[in-house]
Amino acid sequence: MPQERVVMITGAANGIGLACARRFADEKCKIVLADTDTEAGLRAAADLGADEGRALFVDCDVSDPLDVHNLFAQTRSVFGRLDVLVNNAGIVQAGTILTLSTDDFDKVLGVNLRGAFLVAREAAKQIVAQIEQEKDEEADAAPSYAIVNMSSVNAVMAIPDQLAYVTTKGGLNQLTKAMALGLAPYGIRVNAVGPGSVNTDVLKAVADNPEAKRKIMSRTPCGRIADPDEIAKVVRFLASDEASYITGQCIYPDGGRLALNYTVDAD
Ligand SMILES: NC(=O)c1ccc[n+]([C@@H]2O[C@H](COP(=O)([O-])OP(=O)(O)OC[C@H]3O[C@@H](n4cnc5c(N)ncnc54)[C@H](O)[C@@H]3O)[C@@H](O)[C@H]2O)c1
């Protein structure tokens, strides 16, 4: 019997992170859900089998090193290992170069970039330690280890009043490449997923406003907003053996947005 994979997902209580948690749980993985939304996180963990030892919710602010330390201590104590990290937690805070406050800039960088770094560093150390230990053990098949960072089309395009957010996503793509190179000798793959517009709380304000929605659709050749599970499927692919020769990349499930110069008709 191959060992059951343990998958940690940050920002797993809602939206894309929750969709990823469901996908991996469907594949009989054990899930660690890390989030600051305790109520939704506990509910999600219960749905995914917390009572049967298949899911664990940890209240964790990814920008806080102590919380991250505790996240890994609990993961080790309950599941004993880690195979996949999905670095998904992310926030937005509006502001242009003329209006954004230092506090808001720091807040977004703290979660989206510093948080991603803090969690990935612990995950990398944990997985490298497992690899060293597994060298001495006879295993049927070598486990496959992967880290997937949740980027955005805003890693390579920009929105003037989302200065902090687009900066973090550009940084996350570079973090992905540098980590991929650093971990390639161990066989740990690191990739990113860069969605376009996805139907989650982050997009609700836009989706509920017909004019804002029309603007978004004029930049979306596929003609619809993505379902979170369409992003989760790409994450699952990148974390699987199907992607065994892919590392240091960002895949963009964006409905054609990055290919589009100018606009398409939208009503
Ligand atoms: N929705 C989109 O259109 C879209 C597009 C591109 C990229 N993304 C990215 O996808 C990721 C998930 O976004 P979503 O749309 O599902 O958002 P969401 O708001 O539905 O979910 C984000 C989750 O992160 C959690 N979170 C926030 N701050 C946290 C912190 N400090 N520590 C731990 N958890 C924290 C929230 O509680 C929430 O459960 C983000 O990184 C976002 O930038 C979203």
The ligand as an ORCA input file, in Angstrom:
! r2SCAN-3c Opt
* xyz 0 1
  N     -10.610     34.821     -6.562
  C      -9.858     35.210     -7.566
  O     -10.363     35.730     -8.583
  C      -8.361     35.004     -7.531
  C      -7.623     35.251     -8.690
  C      -6.251     35.066     -8.690
  C      -5.607     34.639     -7.525
  N      -6.333     34.411     -6.397
  C      -5.595     33.975     -5.212
  O      -6.152     32.788     -4.685
  C      -5.914     32.720     -3.275
  C      -7.217     32.408     -2.564
  O      -8.119     33.457     -2.831
  P      -9.697     33.280     -2.747
  O     -10.258     34.021     -3.904
  O     -10.052     31.869     -2.528
  O      -9.963     34.173     -1.450
  P     -10.896     33.920     -0.162
  O     -10.932     35.247      0.539
  O     -12.172     33.250     -0.550
  O     -10.019     32.900      0.688
  C      -8.801     33.300      1.265
  C      -8.627     32.521      2.557
  O      -7.380     32.952      3.144
  C      -7.598     33.124      4.532
  N      -6.604     34.040      5.076
  C      -6.550     35.386      4.949
  N      -5.515     35.876      5.622
  C      -4.887     34.807      6.188
  C      -3.753     34.676      7.010
  N      -3.044     35.739      7.427
  N      -3.369     33.434      7.396
  C      -4.092     32.342      7.008
  N      -5.177     32.419      6.246
  C      -5.570     33.642      5.845
  C      -9.022     33.669      4.634
  O      -9.565     33.528      5.938
  C      -9.721     32.830      3.596
  O     -10.214     31.618      4.135
  C      -5.283     34.065     -2.889
  O      -3.886     33.913     -2.791
  C      -5.648     34.966     -4.053
  O      -4.733     36.009     -4.229
  C      -7.695     34.587     -6.361
*
